[in-house]
Amino acid sequence: MTLNSNGIYTGFIKVQMELCRPPQTSGKLAPGSNGCMNTLHISSMNTVGEVIEALLKKFLVTESPAKFALYKRCHREDQVYACKLSDREHPLYLRLVAGPRTDTLSFVLREHEIGEWEAFSLPELQNFLRILDREEDEQLQSLKRRYAAYRQQLEAALSEVRTPG
C-alpha cells in the first residue's frame, strides 16, 4: 500500500469470483470460471459498491451491480466465516487492518443470495418463470414417457402370465 500526502492510501486487493452462472458481457472479456481470482487497484476511499462496479467494468459485465455482493471471508481456528459487506464499507481499510495474509481475510464476489429477487427487473423475472415452466414441462414429459414404457413392460409380463403357454 502507498500513503499519499493527502492521507489517502492506495493498494491492491484480490477478489475471488464465485459466480453461479456466467454474467452477461458486452464484449470479449468476461470473468473466468468459478473460482477466478482478480486483482484490483483501489484507494482507501473506495466503497464496496464502487469495488463491485470496478470489477464489473473491468470484465465488461453489463449486468447491474445491484445483482452482486462483496463478501469478506475470514479464517479463524480452522473455521471459515463469510460475511456480506455493506455498500458503505471500505475493503482496502479492512485489508490494512487484517494484514497482508490472504489466509486471514479474503474477498469474494458473488451473486446475491436466493431470495434477493429485487435486484432483477420484471422482464428478467418473467424470463426466469418461462425457463422454469419449460424445464418443468420437459421433466414431466420425460417422466410420462418413462412410466408409459414401464407400463408396457408390466402389461406384457402380465399377458404372458395370463395366457397359458
Secondary structure as the mmCIF struct_conf table of DSSP 4:
data_model
#
loop_
_struct_conf.conf_type_id
_struct_conf.id
_struct_conf.beg_label_comp_id
_struct_conf.beg_label_asym_id
_struct_conf.beg_label_seq_id
_struct_conf.end_label_comp_id
_struct_conf.end_label_asym_id
_struct_conf.end_label_seq_id
STRN STRN1 THR A 2 LEU A 3
TURN_TY1_P TURN_TY1_P1 SER A 5 ASN A 6
BEND BEND1 GLY A 7 GLY A 7
STRN STRN2 TYR A 9 MET A 17
BEND BEND2 CYS A 20 ARG A 21
HELX_LH_PP_P HELX_LH_PP_P1 PRO A 22 GLN A 24
STRN STRN3 THR A 25 THR A 25
BEND BEND3 SER A 26 LYS A 28
BEND BEND4 SER A 33 SER A 33
TURN_TY1_P TURN_TY1_P2 ASN A 34 GLY A 35
STRN STRN4 CYS A 36 SER A 43
TURN_TY1_P TURN_TY1_P3 SER A 44 MET A 45
HELX_RH_AL_P HELX_RH_AL_P1 VAL A 48 LYS A 58
TURN_TY1_P TURN_TY1_P4 PHE A 59 LEU A 60
STRN STRN5 VAL A 61 VAL A 61
BEND BEND5 GLU A 63 GLU A 63
HELX_RH_3T_P HELX_RH_3T_P1 PRO A 65 LYS A 67
STRN STRN6 PHE A 68 ARG A 76
TURN_TY1_P TURN_TY1_P5 GLU A 77 ASP A 78
STRN STRN7 GLN A 79 LYS A 84
HELX_LH_PP_P HELX_LH_PP_P2 LEU A 85 SER A 86
TURN_TY1_P TURN_TY1_P6 ASP A 87 ARG A 88
HELX_RH_AL_P HELX_RH_AL_P2 PRO A 91 ALA A 98
BEND BEND6 PRO A 100 PRO A 100
TURN_TY1_P TURN_TY1_P7 THR A 102 THR A 104
STRN STRN8 LEU A 105 GLU A 111
HELX_LH_PP_P HELX_LH_PP_P3 HIS A 112 GLU A 113
TURN_TY1_P TURN_TY1_P8 ILE A 114 GLY A 115
HELX_RH_3T_P HELX_RH_3T_P2 TRP A 117 ALA A 119
BEND BEND7 PHE A 120 PHE A 120
HELX_RH_AL_P HELX_RH_AL_P3 LEU A 122 ARG A 162
BEND BEND8 THR A 163 THR A 163
#
